Amino acid sequence: MKQAMNQLEQLKQFTTVVADTGNFHQLAAFTPRDATTNPSLILKAVQQPEYAPLLAETVAAHRGEPLESIVDQVLVRFGLEILKVVPGRVSTEVDARLSFDTAATIARARRLIALYEARGVGRDRVLIKIAATWEGIQAARALEREGIHCNLTLLFAFCQAVACGEAGVRLISPFVGRIYDWYKKSAGAAWDEAAHAAANDPGVKSVSQIYTYYKKFGIGTEVMGASFRNVGQILALAGCDLLTISPELLAQLQASEAPLARCLDARAAESAPIHAVSYNEAAFRYALNEDAMATEKLAEGIRAFAVDAGKLDAMIRAL
């Protein structure tokens, strides 16, 4: 008798599974194709005893160099360790404090790629993570022309997704859980969990809209749902190009053999009754401003990543 597939195995049949962690020791158990990191995940990892030596070694090897150069060495060192485990790509993030500086973002991305290439890792295995501000999207546009592929993160609004598609960005990470968080908090006591579950979850609806738009108009940018709060959100986006999932939720999927159905389908999206739109800078900023959730969550995300980047700076200075 054939053994039933668990939900993680079922999901992998039509969605590329990515591990959302800086803890490369956890990766092998879930065999994801890719892995994503961010300053918060790296900070969390280096505070664990098993990773402290890796941080200390990297800092010692580059002592005397500018702080930002040492930070990049640490980020790339973690990326290299992750690439020993995953067969695909790793996402490495540009400092969030550069989110409104196009030229500085481009320079930092080039340096990260140069560090990877110096260690024998080609551009095809690295995605540079950049916040999806107008400035970040323009930096990604320039980097993509150079063959440096980007993952635009902190993406909450439809206008951000459209601008990324127009810029030829390789991949975007719409944040399902953070969108859900905002609407749940905004509704307060009136929030009805059951009524906003699965396909009715506001974060799921956002990613579904972006996926449908991209497939309808032949936009090559990959959609990678991110920031999940529960397995239900993941199941409702089965069929999305990629989903980046925390080890905790990967374990839940692995533990269940319940049937999993495909929810997003590129062929079905082709007949969706929607129109193409376009945003110049003024229109983009206005559309983002009109979306209170996206405006607040983008600003909050940049602030949080900047705080954790500062904490990582302080740890490095102390060594």
Number of C-alpha atoms within 10 A of each C-alpha: 3 4 6 12 15 17 21 24 17 20 24 17 12 17 19 18 25 29 27 24 23 25 22 20 13 13 21 13 11 18 16 22 19 25 29 25 21 23 24 18 16 21 18 16 19 21 13 11 9 11 17 12 12 15 21 15 13 18 20 13 11 15 14 10 10 9 16 12 15 21 20 20 21 23 22 23 18 23 24 18 15 26 20 11 18 21 14 16 19 27 23 26 26 24 25 23 17 19 21 17 15 18 15 17 26 22 13 19 27 16 15 21 21 15 16 20 13 10 12 10 15 13 16 12 17 28 23 27 28 28 28 29 26 22 19 26 28 22 26 31 23 17 21 16 12 10 10 22 25 27 28 27 26 26 27 26 26 20 22 27 28 20 23 28 24 16 18 20 28 21 24 28 25 29 24 25 19 24 24 24 15 18 16 18 11 12 10 10 8 9 13 11 11 9 10 16 16 20 17 15 22 22 28 27 19 20 27 22 14 21 26 22 25 22 20 20 13 12 16 14 22 19 22 26 30 28 22 22 16 14 15 14 25 25 20 22 28 24 22 26 20 24 27 24 26 17 18 11 17 22 15 14 21 16 12 14 15 12 11 17 15 16 13 20 18 17 11 11 19 16 11 12 8 13 8 9 9 11 15 9 12 9 12 19 16 12 18 21 14 12 14 13 19 23 16 14 20 22 12 13 17 20 14 15 19 19 16 20 21 16 15 21 16 12 15 19 12 7 11
